[in-house]
Amino acid sequence: MDTKKVAVTGIGVVSPAGIGKEDFSQAIFEGKPGIKTISLFESVEFKAKTAGEISDFKPQKFLGDKGLRTLDRSTKLVSCAAKLALDDAGLEINPDNACDIGVVTGTTFGNLKSVCDFDRTAIIDGVQYVNPALFPNTVINSPSSQISIKFGIKGFNATLANGFSSGLDTVAYAADFIRLGRSRVVLAGSVEDLSPELFLGFYKLNLLSGCDGSGFELSCPFDRRRNGAVLGETAAILILEDLESAVNRKAKIYGEVSGYASNIKAKNSIERSIEEALNNS
């Protein structure tokens, strides 16, 4: 059976370095990483005090005011990325094409803060005091589901949690759906938000740059000066589309997904991934 070609027609990114592909690209070009002193929560008790935090995040600017009150930070972040990607692709979702569009997002830690907040209320105050409207935020597929609800998407909906390669793996997952003719368009991406619970977990394991109290905090994973990781938060969505469909609607095409590979915690994983991706293209 002939398989369809997969094009990238939209990009949406919400990151500490910039919101929107233009600001993000400019920040990368100028070498602005977006790492700063944490303000989302109190960090005075930690020796490590910096992270890639998205400052001045205003989801209302992209999503409007309706329906945001009960959504957690990660869902708001990825929903904004989805909106940016859809606008960039010039893709209008309507009853005629809604069933041909799917969503898949990846995550490593999911809605950790929402789970902690919900359970904390139940344990300390009692289960009768939890807000049932906040329960959906404790489910790992909440971001994907809320994207479909927000934009009227009725195709498949999935969430991948494959560790640190989750976001990349969504691209391969989405591309397979398109190649096999099961979807015409897929929103594929990932999200992680910055929370005190997540930060504390990495801090207690001494995995963060600055945990040694040296005051030296720098994100340099391939440098001999590396002394740990710097956590960050971001959301990114790609619009993947059947190439023929993209051409027919005269969409802007960034490129084609022709090969894929990922290796986690494997020796020479970067080299192996590149080689496998080229072999699979």
Salt bridges, closest charged atoms under 4 A:
GLU22 OE2 - LYS21 NZ 3.00
GLU30 OE1 - LYS32 NZ 2.93
ASP87 OD1 - LYS83 NZ 3.37
ASP88 OD1 - LYS21 NZ 3.76
ASP88 OD1 - LYS252 NZ 3.04
ASP117 OD2 - LYS113 NZ 3.23
ASP117 OD1 - ARG120 NH1 2.82
ASP176 OD1 - ARG179 NH1 3.64
GLU197 OE2 - ARG120 NH2 3.30
ASP223 OD1 - ARG225 NE 3.07
GLU233 OE2 - ARG73 NH2 2.73
GLU241 OE2 - ARG184 NH1 3.76
GLU241 OE2 - ARG249 NE 2.77
